[in-house]
Amino acid sequence: MIVKEEFLSRLRKIFDLNLYEVRVWTALLSRGVSTAGELSNISDVPRSRTYDILETLEKKGFIVMKLGKPIKFVALKPEEVIERVKKNLVKDADERSKRLERLKGEEVLDELNTLFTTGVKFVEPSDLSGSLRGRQNVYNHLDMMIREAESTITIVTTAAGLNRKLDALLPSLEKAKKRGVKIRIAAKVNESNRQFAKDLGKVAEVRDTGEVRARFAIIDSEQLLFMVLDDDKVHPNYDVAVWLSTEFFAQAMEQLFEAAWKGFKKV
């Protein structure tokens, strides 16, 4: 059996398989039904590893073991494999989520927090900074900052960014408002996002920046997150942001924002 390495590489990424697993699976697909020995010869996978790999593939829902001797394995239709893998992924994600949720009430979390707070005592303020790559990572970090906000949240974004932030951040912004946090959002408002601006207006004061283009957030006048690239010109996967935990810089930026805020048009 000859399968291009490029195709095997794509399958590995799509189905989260290692090299031996994808070789054995495609070998079985080409045969329909086969023994472990035959699959070892076809796939060039060591015989000593083939049984373990077939057992793993069976657990993941890729194949079925046929009863009888010699033991044979049956390939499933690719469409069926996709459905099984999807269900297993959802089930696994749900179980992991529940396991992580249970940690909130266990001693493990207390010990982790102790390690973190003890370590922070020895960290210079300038060290509490970092870069974030990929828009989803940026939004995850911004969401965390919003969830920890105590007094103020200031967000400046683009027209397209306003739409994205409604989808990504609204639940956390709603909770922040209930905690009494003052929320202000500034962005260019046009026909493409006017409804989004109105929806965000339920939890924040929203103003139109006009032709001003900027992308940053200030939390509690202590933390600053600013995006360094134009979201119209960069793919989401390559978006980059810088996070800083510094009162001096954050307060300076907030003072500059205050002056600009007065000139922005109310929505």
C-alpha positions in Angstrom: 0.0 0.0 0.0 1.4 3.4 -1.0 -0.1 6.4 0.8 1.6 9.8 0.4 3.3 11.1 3.5 1.6 14.5 3.0 -1.9 12.8 3.1 -0.9 10.8 6.3 0.3 14.1 7.9 -3.1 15.7 7.2 -4.9 12.8 8.7 -2.8 12.9 11.8 -3.6 16.5 12.4 -7.3 16.1 11.6 -7.9 13.0 13.7 -5.2 13.6 16.4 -3.3 10.3 15.6 0.3 9.4 15.9 2.3 8.1 12.9 1.9 4.4 13.6 -1.9 4.8 14.3 -2.5 6.6 11.0 -0.5 4.0 9.1 -2.3 1.0 10.6 -5.7 2.7 10.1 -5.2 3.6 6.4 -3.8 0.1 5.9 -7.0 -1.4 7.3 -9.1 1.0 5.2 -7.4 -0.4 2.1 -8.2 -4.0 3.1 -11.6 -3.7 4.8 -10.8 -6.7 7.0 -7.4 -7.9 8.1 -5.3 -9.5 10.8 -2.7 -7.7 12.9 0.1 -9.5 11.1 -1.1 -8.5 7.7 -1.5 -4.9 8.8 2.0 -4.9 10.2 3.4 -5.9 6.8 1.3 -3.4 4.8 1.9 -0.4 7.1 5.6 -1.0 8.0 4.7 -0.8 11.7 6.6 -3.3 14.0 4.5 -6.3 14.8 5.2 -5.8 18.5 3.4 -2.5 18.3 0.5 -3.3 16.0 -1.8 -5.0 18.6 -1.5 -2.1 21.0 -2.2 0.3 18.2 -5.2 -1.6 17.0 -6.5 -1.7 20.6 -6.1 2.1 20.8 -7.9 2.6 17.4 -10.7 0.4 18.6 -11.2 2.5 21.8 -11.1 5.7 19.7 -13.9 4.4 17.4 -11.9 3.9 14.2 -12.2 0.1 13.9 -14.0 -2.9 15.2 -12.5 -6.2 16.3 -14.1 -9.3 14.7 -14.8 -12.3 16.9 -13.1 -15.6 16.1 -9.7 -17.0 15.3 -7.5 -15.7 14.0 -8.5 -12.3 15.4 -9.3 -9.9 12.6 -10.1 -6.2 12.5 -12.8 -4.5 10.5 -12.6 -1.0 9.1 -15.6 1.3 9.5 -16.8 3.8 6.9 -14.9 7.1 7.2 -18.3 8.9 7.7 -19.0 6.7 10.7 -15.5 7.2 12.0 -16.0 11.0 11.9 -19.3 10.8 13.8 -17.7 8.5 16.5 -14.7 10.7 16.9 -16.9 13.8 17.2 -18.9 12.1 19.9 -15.8 11.0 21.8 -14.3 14.5 21.6 -17.5 16.0 23.0 -17.7 13.4 25.8 -14.0 13.8 26.6 -14.2 17.6 26.7 -17.3 17.4 28.9 -15.6 15.1 31.4 -12.4 17.3 31.5 -14.6 20.4 32.0 -16.4 18.7 34.9 -13.1 17.5 36.4 -11.6 21.0 36.2 -14.8 22.5 37.7 -14.6 20.1 40.7 -11.1 21.4 41.4 -12.5 24.7 42.6 -13.7 23.1 45.8 -10.7 20.8 46.4 -7.4 21.3 48.2 -5.5 21.1 45.0 -6.6 24.5 44.0 -5.7 26.0 47.4 -2.2 24.5 47.0 -1.9 25.9 43.5 -3.0 29.4 44.6 -0.5 29.2 47.5 2.3 28.5 45.1 1.2 31.3 42.8 0.7 34.0 45.5 4.0 33.0 47.2 5.8 33.2 43.9 4.3 36.6 42.9 5.9 38.1 46.0 9.3 37.6 44.4 8.3 38.9 40.9 9.3 42.3 39.7 6.3 44.3 38.4 8.1 44.6 35.1 8.1 40.8 34.8 4.2 40.7 34.9 4.0 41.1 31.2 3.8 39.0 28.1 2.9 38.7 24.4 -0.1 36.8 23.1 -0.3 35.4 19.6 -3.6 34.5 17.9 -6.8 36.4 18.3 -8.5 33.6 20.3 -5.6 33.7 22.8 -5.9 37.5 23.0 -9.6 37.3 23.7 -9.2 34.6 26.3 -6.7 36.8 28.1 -8.9 39.8 27.8 -11.8 37.8 29.1 -9.8 36.8 32.2 -8.9 40.5 32.8 -12.5 41.5 32.6 -13.6 38.7 35.0 -11.0 40.0 37.5 -11.9 43.7 37.1 -12.9 45.5 40.3 -13.6 49.1 39.3 -13.1 50.1 35.6 -12.9 48.5 32.2 -11.9 50.6 29.2 -12.0 49.1 25.7 -11.0 50.8 22.4 -11.5 48.8 19.2 -12.3 48.9 15.5 -15.7 48.6 13.8 -15.1 44.9 13.1 -13.6 44.4 16.6 -16.8 45.7 18.2 -18.8 42.9 16.6 -16.3 40.2 17.7 -16.2 41.5 21.3 -19.9 41.2 21.6 -19.7 37.5 20.8 -16.6 36.8 22.9 -16.9 39.0 25.9 -20.6 39.9 26.6 -21.2 37.3 29.3 -18.1 38.5 31.3 -19.0 42.1 30.7 -22.6 41.5 32.0 -21.2 39.9 35.2 -18.7 42.8 35.6 -21.6 45.3 35.4 -23.5 43.4 38.1 -20.4 43.8 40.3 -20.6 47.5 39.8 -17.7 47.9 37.4 -17.8 51.0 35.2 -17.4 49.9 31.6 -16.6 52.1 28.6 -16.2 51.0 25.0 -15.1 53.2 22.1 -15.2 52.1 18.5 -16.0 53.3 15.0 -19.8 52.8 14.7 -21.4 52.3 11.3 -24.3 50.4 9.7 -22.4 47.1 9.9 -22.1 47.2 13.7 -24.8 49.7 14.9 -26.9 46.9 16.4 -23.9 45.4 18.1 -23.2 48.8 19.6 -26.8 49.0 20.9 -26.5 45.5 22.4 -23.3 46.4 24.2 -24.9 49.6 25.3 -26.9 47.5 27.8 -23.8 46.8 29.8 -21.5 49.6 28.9 -21.3 53.2 27.7 -20.5 53.1 24.0 -19.1 55.9 22.0 -18.2 56.4 18.3 -14.5 57.1 17.8 -15.1 58.4 14.2 -11.9 57.9 12.2 -9.7 57.1 15.1 -8.3 53.6 14.9 -6.9 51.8 18.0 -7.1 48.5 19.7 -6.4 48.3 23.5 -8.0 47.7 26.9 -7.3 49.1 30.3 -8.4 47.3 33.4 -8.7 49.0 36.9 -6.0 51.6 35.7 -3.5 48.8 36.5 -3.4 46.4 33.5 -3.1 47.2 29.8 -3.6 45.0 26.8 -2.9 46.5 23.4 -3.0 44.9 20.0 0.0 45.8 17.8 -1.5 45.0 14.4 -4.3 46.3 12.2 -7.1 43.7 12.3 -8.1 44.6 8.7 -4.7 43.4 7.5 -3.8 40.4 9.7 -5.2 36.9 9.8 -6.7 36.1 13.2 -4.1 33.3 13.8 -1.3 35.9 13.5 -2.8 38.7 15.5 -0.5 39.8 18.3 -1.1 41.6 21.6 1.1 42.8 24.5 -0.1 42.6 28.1 1.4 44.8 30.8 0.7 45.0 34.5 1.9 48.4 35.3 0.0 51.2 37.1 2.2 54.0 35.7 1.7 53.2 32.1 -1.9 52.1 32.4 -2.8 55.3 34.2 -1.0 57.4 31.6 -2.9 55.7 28.9 -6.2 56.2 30.8 -5.5 59.9 31.1 -5.0 60.2 27.4 -8.1 58.2 26.8 -10.1 60.5 29.1 -9.2 63.5 26.8 -10.2 61.6 23.7 -13.4 60.2 25.3 -14.9 63.6 25.7 -14.7 64.2 21.9 -16.2 60.8 21.0 -19.8 60.8 19.9 -22.4 59.1 22.1 -24.2 56.1 20.5 
